[in-house]
Amino acid sequence: MARFDDTVAIVTGGVSGIGAAVTRRLVDEGARVFVADINADAVAAASDTFGPNVAGLRTDVTNEAEMTALFDGALERFGRVDSVYNVAGGSKPGRIVDTDLATWDFNIRLNLYGAFLGTKLGAAHFLAEKKPGSIVNVASLNSLVPMHFGAGYAAAKAGVVMLTENAALELADQGIRVNAVSPGLVATPLTGGLMSMPGVTEAYMERIPTGRAAEPEEIAAVALFLGSTDASYINGENIVVDGAWQTSGYPDLRPFLG
Ligand SMILES: NC(=O)c1ccc[n+]([C@@H]2O[C@H](COP(=O)([O-])OP(=O)(O)OC[C@H]3O[C@@H](n4cnc5c(N)ncnc54)[C@H](O)[C@@H]3O)[C@@H](O)[C@H]2O)c1
C-alpha cells in the first residue's frame, strides 16, 4: 500500500515549482490529483505532464466562485477530496513608502485570500462529508523573518500561518488537520529572476548556512508528510524548511533592488 493510495488531493499552483513537486510526489505515492492554477496552458497539459491520475481546472485562487468550481470539478472528476495543498503564491516587491494599494492587494489576495479560500472550502467539504481531512498551506520563512522590499508578501505569509493555527483550533475536534510549511529559498521560477541578478545569489549564500537553495522536492517531502497520516497528531503547526536560514536573517537587498 502506498501512502496516498485511494485518496484525492487538490493542489493549487500545482503545475510549477513547489506545487509541481507536490503533484508529482502525490501521484508517485498513489494519489489522484486535481490541480488549480491560473496558467491555463499548463493546467490543460497536466495529464500529459504528470500522467492520467492528474487533471485540473484553470483557477484564480483569489476568486471564490472559481475556487468553488474547482472543488466541484475535483469531485466530478475523481469523486472525492481527502486533502488540499494551498501552494499558489507570489510576490510584487516594493518599499512600504512606494507601495500603492493595488500592489498591497496583489500580495494579500494571492497569498492570503488563496490560502483562506482553499482552507475554507476544504474544511466545508470535509465537514459536509463528516470525514477527516488534511489541509497544508505553503507559507514562507518570511512569515517569521522580514525582508527588504517584502512587506506585503511577508505580512500575507504571516497571515497564512495565523490562519493555519486558527483553522486547527476550530477544526481539530472534527478530525481536520491544518498545517503550514515555510520554505526558505527554493530554486523555482518564482525566485529565478531575483537570483539571476549579479551579486544576489552570493548575498543569499552568505546568509544560508546550508550554502544552497532547496530543491522543490525537499519542500514537497515535508508538505506530504504533513498531509499524510504520518502526521496524524500534528495540527496547527508551521514547519520551517530553510537550511538553517532563520538563524541568520535575510541579506540586505537594498544594494540590488534599491
Ligand atoms: N521559491 C521560493 O523560494 C519560495 C520560498 C518561500 C515560499 N514560497 C512559496 O511557495 C509557493 C510556490 O512558489 P514557487 O516558488 O513554486 O513558485 P512558482 O512561480 O513556480 O509557482 C507558483 C504557481 O502559482 C500560480 N499562480 C500565480 N497566481 C495564481 C493565482 N492567482 N491563482 C492560481 N494560481 C496562481 C503560478 O501560475 C505558478 O504555477 C508560493 O506560495 C510561494 O510564496 C516559495
The ligand as an SDF file (V2000), in Angstrom:
LIG
                    3D

 44 48  0  0  0  0  0  0  0  0999 V2000
   10.5710   29.6700   -4.2810 N   0  0  0  0  0  0  0  0  0  0  0  0
   10.8270   30.0970   -3.0590 C   0  0  0  0  0  0  0  0  0  0  0  0
   11.9650   30.4310   -2.7180 O   0  0  0  0  0  0  0  0  0  0  0  0
    9.7230   30.1680   -2.0290 C   0  0  0  0  0  0  0  0  0  0  0  0
   10.0810   30.4630   -0.7210 C   0  0  0  0  0  0  0  0  0  0  0  0
    9.0860   30.5480    0.2570 C   0  0  0  0  0  0  0  0  0  0  0  0
    7.7680   30.3350   -0.0940 C   0  0  0  0  0  0  0  0  0  0  0  0
    7.4500   30.0600   -1.3750 N   0  0  0  0  0  0  0  0  0  0  0  0
    6.0370   29.8610   -1.6770 C   0  0  0  0  0  0  0  0  0  0  0  0
    5.8670   28.6230   -2.3190 O   0  0  0  0  0  0  0  0  0  0  0  0
    4.7130   28.6770   -3.1480 C   0  0  0  0  0  0  0  0  0  0  0  0
    5.0550   28.1620   -4.5380 C   0  0  0  0  0  0  0  0  0  0  0  0
    6.0330   29.0090   -5.0900 O   0  0  0  0  0  0  0  0  0  0  0  0
    7.0560   28.5270   -6.2200 P   0  0  0  0  0  0  0  0  0  0  0  0
    8.3810   29.0270   -5.8000 O   0  0  0  0  0  0  0  0  0  0  0  0
    6.8630   27.1030   -6.5260 O   0  0  0  0  0  0  0  0  0  0  0  0
    6.5750   29.4780   -7.4170 O   0  0  0  0  0  0  0  0  0  0  0  0
    6.1330   29.1810   -8.9340 P   0  0  0  0  0  0  0  0  0  0  0  0
    6.0500   30.5440   -9.5380 O   0  0  0  0  0  0  0  0  0  0  0  0
    6.9960   28.1530   -9.5550 O   0  0  0  0  0  0  0  0  0  0  0  0
    4.6740   28.5800   -8.7680 O   0  0  0  0  0  0  0  0  0  0  0  0
    3.5850   29.3660   -8.3670 C   0  0  0  0  0  0  0  0  0  0  0  0
    2.3730   28.9230   -9.1600 C   0  0  0  0  0  0  0  0  0  0  0  0
    1.2450   29.6960   -8.7070 O   0  0  0  0  0  0  0  0  0  0  0  0
    0.4830   30.0360   -9.8530 C   0  0  0  0  0  0  0  0  0  0  0  0
   -0.3460   31.2140   -9.5840 N   0  0  0  0  0  0  0  0  0  0  0  0
    0.0330   32.5010   -9.5030 C   0  0  0  0  0  0  0  0  0  0  0  0
   -1.0280   33.2890   -9.2680 N   0  0  0  0  0  0  0  0  0  0  0  0
   -2.1050   32.4680   -9.1970 C   0  0  0  0  0  0  0  0  0  0  0  0
   -3.4920   32.6780   -8.9760 C   0  0  0  0  0  0  0  0  0  0  0  0
   -3.9930   33.9120   -8.7540 N   0  0  0  0  0  0  0  0  0  0  0  0
   -4.3190   31.6130   -8.9730 N   0  0  0  0  0  0  0  0  0  0  0  0
   -3.8360   30.3740   -9.2050 C   0  0  0  0  0  0  0  0  0  0  0  0
   -2.5370   30.1150   -9.4060 N   0  0  0  0  0  0  0  0  0  0  0  0
   -1.6770   31.1460   -9.4110 C   0  0  0  0  0  0  0  0  0  0  0  0
    1.5210   30.2900  -10.9320 C   0  0  0  0  0  0  0  0  0  0  0  0
    0.9480   30.2550  -12.2410 O   0  0  0  0  0  0  0  0  0  0  0  0
    2.5100   29.1700  -10.6720 C   0  0  0  0  0  0  0  0  0  0  0  0
    2.1730   27.9980  -11.3900 O   0  0  0  0  0  0  0  0  0  0  0  0
    4.2240   30.1250   -3.1050 C   0  0  0  0  0  0  0  0  0  0  0  0
    3.1830   30.2440   -2.1750 O   0  0  0  0  0  0  0  0  0  0  0  0
    5.4440   30.8840   -2.6270 C   0  0  0  0  0  0  0  0  0  0  0  0
    5.1050   32.0890   -1.9800 O   0  0  0  0  0  0  0  0  0  0  0  0
    8.3820   29.9630   -2.3640 C   0  0  0  0  0  0  0  0  0  0  0  0
  1  2  1  0
  2  3  2  0
  2  4  1  0
  4  5  1  0
  4 44  2  0
  5  6  2  0
  6  7  1  0
  7  8  2  0
  8  9  1  0
  8 44  1  0
  9 10  1  0
  9 42  1  0
 10 11  1  0
 11 12  1  0
 11 40  1  0
 12 13  1  0
 13 14  1  0
 14 15  2  0
 14 16  1  0
 14 17  1  0
 17 18  1  0
 18 19  2  0
 18 20  1  0
 18 21  1  0
 21 22  1  0
 22 23  1  0
 23 24  1  0
 23 38  1  0
 24 25  1  0
 25 26  1  0
 25 36  1  0
 26 27  1  0
 26 35  1  0
 27 28  2  0
 28 29  1  0
 29 30  1  0
 29 35  2  0
 30 31  1  0
 30 32  2  0
 32 33  1  0
 33 34  2  0
 34 35  1  0
 36 37  1  0
 36 38  1  0
 38 39  1  0
 40 41  1  0
 40 42  1  0
 42 43  1  0
M  CHG  2   8   1  16  -1
M  END
$$$$
